[in-house]
Amino acid sequence: MKLLEVKRPRLEDRHENAIAFIEQDVEGVLAPHNDAVVVTVNIADYNVHRVFINNGSSIDILYYFVYFQIGFTLDHLSRFDILIQDFAEDSVILKGMIKLPVAMGMPPQRTTIQVNFLMVKLSSTYSAILGCLS
């Protein structure tokens, strides 16, 4: 049984706001590589460090401690009752969902999109996880 089904955007829509790297960005990187992509992004006008880009996931996670550091309360969350699995395949109960603006890049190439974050109360070395559809 599927708990959540995500409709993939059309290919043209996915590439419109794509993040691309130029040769200078990958100097010193041995290819092919399997390194995690961890970046700083702007979420709701706050620079959030240690955001993991997880191209194997279709959901976006914002961790509890970051959510409150940004200044939100539980009243800002929409109810969202599903179970998900963490990296250790343990079930995780969601605290709710919130739609927030996420900005990446530097002007004039800066792009802002609205992201539906699922908020979880777990400890993590990351502040947020952006899935492949964001």
ZATOR-134550 format. One record per residue (C-alpha): y, x, z; residue in one letter. Coordinates in steps of 0.05 Angstrom, whole numbers, padded with zeros to 5 digits, always signed. Example, Ala and Ser with C-alpha at 12.3 -4.5 7.8 and 13.67 -1.06 7.14 Angstrom:
! ZATOR-134550
-00090+00246+00156A -00021+00273+00143S 
***
This chain:
! ZATOR-134550
+00000+00000+00000M +00069+00028-00019K +00121+00021+00035L +00179+00041-00009L +00185+00042-00084E +00242+00079-00116V +00264+00064-00186K +00279+00128-00224R +00345+00131-00260P +00345+00139-00335R +00342+00211-00359L +00413+00208-00386E +00439+00185-00318D +00403+00240-00280R +00433+00296-00322H +00504+00269-00320E +00514+00296-00249N +00463+00353-00252A +00473+00417-00213I +00465+00478-00258A +00462+00552-00244F +00490+00607-00288I +00463+00677-00294E +00511+00705-00241Q +00483+00654-00191D +00413+00682-00196V +00428+00757-00196E +00377+00791-00151G +00329+00732-00151V +00259+00748-00175L +00233+00694-00221A +00191+00653-00219P +00203+00639-00145H +00182+00588-00094N +00242+00594-00047D +00272+00533-00015A +00341+00513-00039V +00386+00506+00022V +00459+00492+00010V +00523+00468+00044T +00547+00400+00020V +00605+00354+00039N +00579+00290+00072I +00631+00238+00091A +00686+00291+00089D +00648+00340+00134Y +00618+00405+00109N +00546+00401+00129V +00508+00467+00129H +00432+00477+00120R +00419+00419+00074V +00349+00425+00043F +00341+00404-00029I +00271+00376-00033N +00251+00361-00104N +00183+00336-00079G +00215+00277-00043S +00251+00215-00067S +00286+00199-00001I +00347+00228+00032D +00346+00243+00107I +00403+00254+00155L +00383+00279+00223Y +00404+00244+00287Y +00444+00303+00316F +00485+00310+00252V +00497+00235+00247Y +00531+00235+00315F +00568+00301+00304Q +00601+00269+00243I +00625+00214+00290G +00583+00154+00273F +00550+00107+00323T +00487+00066+00318L +00531+00006+00299D +00544+00039+00231H +00470+00038+00212L +00436-00016+00171S +00368-00037+00196R +00313-00006+00155F +00242-00017+00181D +00192+00028+00147I +00149+00087+00168L +00153+00153+00132I +00113+00217+00141Q +00144+00283+00160D +00122+00351+00133F +00064+00353+00182A +00043+00283+00157E +00059+00251+00224D +00090+00181+00222S +00164+00178+00235V +00202+00115+00256I +00270+00109+00222L +00331+00093+00263K +00366+00060+00203G +00401+00073+00138M +00473+00089+00120I +00507+00099+00053K +00553+00160+00053L +00592+00199+00000P +00563+00267-00016V +00605+00318-00054A +00580+00382-00085M +00612+00436-00126G +00681+00464-00131M +00739+00433-00170P +00743+00418-00227P +00667+00410-00230Q +00662+00376-00162R +00618+00314-00163T +00615+00259-00110T +00559+00208-00107I +00540+00154-00057Q +00474+00170-00021V +00432+00123+00021N +00410+00166+00079F +00353+00148+00124L +00369+00170+00195M +00313+00199+00237V +00311+00226+00308K +00272+00290+00300L +00287+00363+00313S +00295+00403+00249S +00322+00470+00226T +00357+00430+00171Y +00416+00383+00179S +00396+00338+00122A +00347+00333+00065I +00368+00311-00005L +00311+00285-00048G +00304+00295-00122C +00338+00229-00142L +00404+00242-00107S 
***
